[in-house]
């Protein structure tokens, strides 16, 4: 996108109209580092409009201004969190409605808290600013030193579903154990812990079609920030689908109560087993 803006400026354009790429032709903005703009107004339109933009002159009428605002991290604690708590973390913000991208992580986080808080100390960390490259989580980690028993990071598309075009049934997007091979839809689970502790969890994750990547050399999304900030065991979700970052990320198209329950039960069981048999 930066190349397209630079070309538009060099050509003397008064405004840049850019069609975003998406498998369904939907509008798909990209996350960006927060910084001052180029001075050239930029309007993003759905990819389905790309051909129309080539057929003639493009007329644009716009009105824009900078509006000052703020957002806040949402943090909750349960029990005596000085005693190696379980950290349950999830981003809270994104583009548009974000039913699968954010909603499934938030829903699973709430279920896990209800399940675990009666018997374990819990810190829940909900952070905004994901689309500005994780500024909410950056601010939280800069101000808090943590030594948790384990961190559960519920990133994008935890319980993402893909609808069968023939039957209309929604099934979990496939689990991918090599993120480099992820195509248009998939979910990946990164896990950092000793292999012997992991061995007991692997068949449990399989119940939600999540073949984990054990002790990865690199992490995606906010998972990388958690991996660098704490030394404890870490479980981090990330996923992508054709409606990711689009207005089409709505509940009926991307998830269901059954899919949410499948992921919640698998992850809850895995945490129970891990806490009962912590790595030594």
Helices and strands as residue ranges (DSSP letters): H 2-10, E 15-19, E 41-45, G 47-49, H 50-53, E 74-78, E 86-91, I 99-103, H 104-116, E 122-127, G 130-132, H 135-143, E 150-153, E 161-163, E 170-172, G 179-181, E 186-192, H 195-206, E 213-214, H 222-229, E 233-240, H 251-254, H 257-276
